[in-house]
Amino acid sequence: MARFLIIGGFLAVVFWVFSIVDCAAQPATRHRGVSKAVWVLIVVLLPVIGGVLWFTLGRLRAGEVDTGYVVPPDDDPRMFRRADNAEQDARIRELEAELARLDDESDGADPRS
């Protein structure tokens, strides 16, 4: 039983040191939520829990940007990269046909009513 406690304690210390180094070495733009100094304090003061919080909540992944708001799908450039041109052209033709149909329906209406 003592062996498991020693090994577990050693692994916890290794994880704690790795978390501190990773948090301190990341550029300030790769921290989510609070500032870099606060994250380092969290990791140092809460040894294992702080490291878990750092890796799950505080650290931005490569290529991820913390904008602070959600980008709507119609403003997201990744959405437009996914749709191919043929699909976009078909959707445009559908919308133009529907618009023409709606214009034709409104042309026969009495403007005085």
TORFITI-239397 format. One line per 3 residues: number of its first residue (from 1); their letters; for each residue x, y, z of C-alpha. Coordinates in Angstrom, 3 decimals. Layout:
# TORFITI-239397
NUM = a = X,Y,Z ~ ...
END
This chain:
# TORFITI-239397
1 = mar = 0.000,0.000,0.000 ~ 2.831,2.388,0.815 ~ 4.324,1.808,-2.640
4 = fli = 1.141,2.947,-4.334 ~ 1.030,6.089,-2.196 ~ 4.656,6.883,-2.996
7 = igg = 4.161,6.269,-6.714 ~ 0.888,8.251,-6.723 ~ 2.530,11.125,-4.857
10 = fla = 5.453,11.113,-7.265 ~ 3.097,11.180,-10.277 ~ 1.086,14.006,-8.687
13 = vvf = 4.269,16.051,-8.185 ~ 5.384,15.388,-11.771 ~ 1.954,16.448,-13.084
16 = wvf = 1.982,19.537,-10.847 ~ 5.435,20.651,-12.052 ~ 4.505,19.943,-15.672
19 = siv = 1.314,22.030,-15.262 ~ 3.247,24.953,-13.768 ~ 5.844,24.898,-16.534
22 = dca = 3.217,24.560,-19.274 ~ 1.116,27.394,-17.849 ~ 4.111,29.690,-17.409
25 = aqp = 5.599,28.897,-20.825 ~ 2.424,29.586,-22.834 ~ 2.159,33.037,-24.416
28 = atr = -0.415,35.346,-22.865 ~ -2.652,34.978,-25.931 ~ -3.131,31.249,-25.254
31 = hrg = -4.833,31.716,-21.862 ~ -8.597,31.612,-21.578 ~ -10.615,33.349,-18.898
34 = vsk = -8.277,35.051,-16.457 ~ -4.753,36.404,-16.953 ~ -1.597,34.325,-17.114
37 = avw = -0.489,35.288,-13.591 ~ -3.801,34.182,-12.111 ~ -3.575,30.826,-13.905
40 = vli = -0.073,30.277,-12.570 ~ -1.333,31.057,-9.054 ~ -4.247,28.651,-9.456
43 = vvl = -1.931,25.861,-10.609 ~ 0.604,26.534,-7.844 ~ -1.908,26.850,-4.995
46 = lpv = -4.139,23.930,-6.041 ~ -1.558,21.317,-7.075 ~ -3.517,18.604,-8.889
49 = igg = -6.890,20.329,-9.211 ~ -5.245,23.497,-10.573 ~ -3.426,21.469,-13.242
52 = vlw = -6.628,19.727,-14.277 ~ -8.426,23.085,-14.438 ~ -5.577,24.540,-16.484
55 = ftl = -5.662,21.782,-19.087 ~ -9.476,21.637,-19.311 ~ -10.536,25.276,-18.964
58 = grl = -7.593,27.648,-19.206 ~ -5.427,26.501,-22.055 ~ -6.378,27.338,-25.628
61 = rag = -5.630,24.686,-28.221 ~ -3.413,25.422,-31.219 ~ -5.351,27.474,-33.758
64 = evd = -8.152,28.237,-31.313 ~ -8.915,31.900,-30.710 ~ -10.574,33.264,-27.580
67 = tgy = -12.876,35.920,-28.975 ~ -15.149,36.180,-25.971 ~ -18.269,35.758,-28.104
70 = vvp = -19.825,33.140,-30.339 ~ -19.526,33.740,-34.081 ~ -22.854,33.242,-35.865
73 = pdd = -22.768,30.632,-38.639 ~ -23.344,33.152,-41.420 ~ -20.294,35.160,-40.260
76 = dpr = -18.053,32.141,-39.774 ~ -15.588,31.811,-42.683 ~ -15.168,28.097,-41.921
79 = mfr = -18.813,27.563,-42.874 ~ -18.237,29.010,-46.333 ~ -15.180,26.837,-46.879
82 = rad = -17.301,23.748,-46.251 ~ -19.948,24.581,-48.827 ~ -18.886,23.925,-52.377
85 = nae = -19.725,26.241,-55.280 ~ -22.264,23.926,-56.910 ~ -24.269,23.762,-53.697
88 = qda = -24.149,27.548,-53.333 ~ -25.202,28.082,-56.957 ~ -28.160,25.706,-56.547
91 = rir = -29.274,27.508,-53.390 ~ -29.011,30.904,-55.148 ~ -31.125,29.626,-58.069
94 = ele = -33.773,28.360,-55.604 ~ -33.919,31.704,-53.839 ~ -34.111,33.653,-57.103
97 = ael = -36.965,31.445,-58.335 ~ -38.843,31.905,-55.066 ~ -38.310,35.668,-55.207
100 = arl = -39.578,35.799,-58.810 ~ -42.652,33.769,-57.795 ~ -43.373,36.139,-54.907
103 = dde = -42.969,39.166,-57.210 ~ -45.432,37.675,-59.708 ~ -47.995,37.057,-56.930
106 = sdg = -47.772,40.629,-55.672 ~ -48.098,42.139,-59.195 ~ -51.767,41.098,-59.463
109 = adp = -52.801,42.650,-56.141 ~ -54.921,45.800,-55.947 ~ -52.625,48.622,-54.703
112 = rs = -55.596,50.529,-53.134 ~ -56.410,47.799,-50.620
END
